[in-house]
Amino acid sequence: MERLPGFRDFYPEPLPHPDVWSADARQFIFDKWRTTAKRYGFREYDGPPLEPLELFTTKSGAEIVGQLYNFTDKGGREISLRPEMTPTLARMVAAHERNYKKPIKWFAIPQLFRYERQQKGRLREHFQFNADLIGETDPAADAELIALVIDTLRAFGLTAEDFVIRLSSRNAWQDFFKHGGGDAAREYEFFQCIDKLERAAPDESEKKLSSLGFSLAQVNEFIAAGKPTAELENILQNLAARGLKDFIKIDYQVIRGLAYYTGVVFEAFDRKGEFRAIAGGGRYNNLVKLISGGKVDLPALGFGMGDVVLLELLKARGLLPKFDSQMDVFVVIEDEALRAISLKLIYDLRAAGFAVEYSLTPAKADKQLKRAQELKVAHTIRAESDAYVRIRKMSSRDEVVAGFADAANHLG
Amino acid sequence: MERLPGFRDFYPEPLPHPDVWSADARQFIFDKWRTTAKRYGFREYDGPPLEPLELFTTKSGAEIVGQLYNFTDKGGREISLRPEMTPTLARMVAAHERNYKKPIKWFAIPQLFRYERQQKGRLREHFQFNADLIGETDPAADAELIALVIDTLRAFGLTAEDFVIRLSSRNAWQDFFKHGGGDAAREYEFFQCIDKLERAAPDESEKKLSSLGFSLAQVNEFIAAGKPTAELENILQNLAARGLKDFIKIDYQVIRGLAYYTGVVFEAFDRKGEFRAIAGGGRYNNLVKLISGGKVDLPALGFGMGDVVLLELLKARGLLPKFDSQMDVFVVIEDEALRAISLKLIYDLRAAGFAVEYSLTPAKADKQLKRAQELKVAHTIRAESDAYVRIRKMSSRDEVVAGFADAANHLG
């Protein structure tokens, strides 16, 4: 029986097959995400992986349904697996924001789902680090969030040579559009054209832009100038104060596809341009109000960082550690008469915090030692009598004899 | 907009409302599960939350569908949110078992789903710690797994006064049934009757048992005698060697409802009998063969421990810690001229591993200090000039002045 197309199985390393994913690498990534978020004062939250379909159509319009993993449940409800976390966050914040000091700084590591026509190797789920900052309009909030993106990537060993934050602003484009005489009703059409600039054929863009009253040359000139707005300048200075100047560039080509961004937007890319965006985010000052039906109005911004592109990048840069069994000790049971007391030793070592493996059934000593080597344990221990154990340090082959109760003290 | 009935929102503590769940408590539980499993040499795996419906009906028969969160996807596939992890595990093991040394010791922390008629407060999802041991028939494997159940609960501070493992065996009941002249074809019917014994009315059980050629008195006598089989005796001795005798009792009332158990079965219960089972598991030696269509035949056993009952029990016993913001340091910015250098300090402290909070925007010093107190930080730091910082230990109010680069060394 096969798993569903577009879904992943996560196995312990070493991986048995190129078609499966590493549970160890996944946990490694989750741990770094969690640790960095906490250093920045972000608190963890989570919501249901299933939500009413309406939550997503309210935010993104009915056209989003084509990309959703949605269905009708047995109770006749229209529901969907979550394609992103922000609507759930907005729902949760709107429900209980009064109980939390502003700004609210929250993060989550949800699994997200989308149903696109299946393409070879295209995934229908991924995990995403989401961090959001709610209740603060000052650009200091944008800087804090971008610093978190940078520091998260640095926590994996990535440097300013590996990645860059392309910083932009819908406000800058809004001004450009307005001053150029654009029709306010067609502003989002213009944003979408800018969003596609890098991928679209130049004459297509030219055609579209001219229908909006602009020329491609005019747009390209604005991008090339890359003159930061006062708000972006503020963010740049804040990040420079932290020593993060080298990780940022103003890049107005970035505008983000989604309709709901309202101000600063950014994406993290590898410098070599080999991969899709590593992370992306921005301001969405109107979303909480929209989701709460007007009841709660809070400015907000956030980003998402997926596990798939990040994993590819870490692999390509040689930054993914080797994951082994992470066992500390192998207890060798040579004399079956000493099995009972060995079980006690194993129990006590585990209770003391050591990861301990042993042979469940009688086996030759050399077979047990071979297994200990495969597991790359730091020490083996064998009971010599019902009073003493022999501890061997695997790296040096040094041995020491100790009393049972004293064994743990020799495992430093 | 509301979340779906039977699903949970997880918020950071302190909780804003009795109707929501604690993300901090959830992570606390997951961390303990993960840490204990690793000490026992179990490796983490995971599969998709969605599987083909057939995976679950193959294992449990078509009648399971009534309890599943299943639906038809946009591609016309019959699929289901996973109600349990074992079928996915069996699928994954069957696909790649040759690459792993036996016994395979794996664990996972999946979210599981079921669609039952909605009852007040009844959840449709929960998280479950699953650990399985595959490829070993010896009762030493059963003992190792049960020791993990016990140690996992002990890791939360629960003792032999709080919980007990009720150990039983389908083999014992099989022998009882066979020797009593039971019809082999109706064995599972008999097992189901035993499973319901505690909840069913005595005359109902009597009627059912008599239709199978047995009397309730006969059955009750067998339970009261509680004579361990040789296999159970072996497990008891193994656990006694580890010092875990007080955590176990033979209890033939436990037989587990699911059809696929083949030998030893067990459940963990709180001693006061206030809650549903904390954990349950047993041997399922035929399942891997069944799921793999006969290709792979491996003996196996495992258990599941849900987050909901465990959380209730920990709360009731006062074993759930208070979760606060877990911030280490609050950097007070009194003089806005020193904000830039304070940002650098914040950055460096976070890079050194400290959780650091500060006011994103200008605020009065006493307001900042109040926030520092709310966050229960151990230290506040304020820049005194562009060369020196003043560090205050919150518990003693002791202050020390240090150079910027030296600040981290005073946070011990």
Interface residues (C-beta under 8 A of the other chain):
Chain A: M1 E2 R3 L4 F7 R8 D9 F10 Y11 P12 P14 P16 H17 V20 A23 D24 R26 Q27 K38 R39 Y40 G41 R43 E44 Y45 D46 G47 P48 P49 L50 E51 P52 E54 L55 T58 Y69 F71 T72 D73 K74 G75 R77 I79 L81 R91 M92 A95 H96 R98 N99 Y100 K101 P103 W106 Q111 Y115 Q118 E125 E136 D138 A140 A141 E144 A147 D151 R154 Q237 N238 A241 R242 G243 L244 I291 S292 G293 S325 Q326 M327 R339 A340 I341 L343 K344 I346 Y347 R350 A351 G353 F354 A355 V356 E357 L360 T361 R371 E374
Chain B: M1 E2 R3 L4 F7 R8 D9 F10 Y11 P12 P14 P16 H17 V20 A23 D24 R26 Q27 K38 R39 Y40 G41 R43 E44 Y45 D46 G47 P48 P49 L50 E51 P52 E54 L55 T58 Y69 F71 T72 D73 K74 G75 R77 I79 L81 R91 M92 A95 H96 R98 N99 Y100 K101 P103 W106 Q111 Y115 Q118 E125 E136 D138 A140 A141 E144 A147 D151 R154 Q237 N238 A241 R242 G243 L244 I291 S292 G293 S325 Q326 M327 R339 A340 I341 L343 K344 I346 Y347 R350 A351 G353 F354 A355 V356 E357 L360 T361 R371 E374
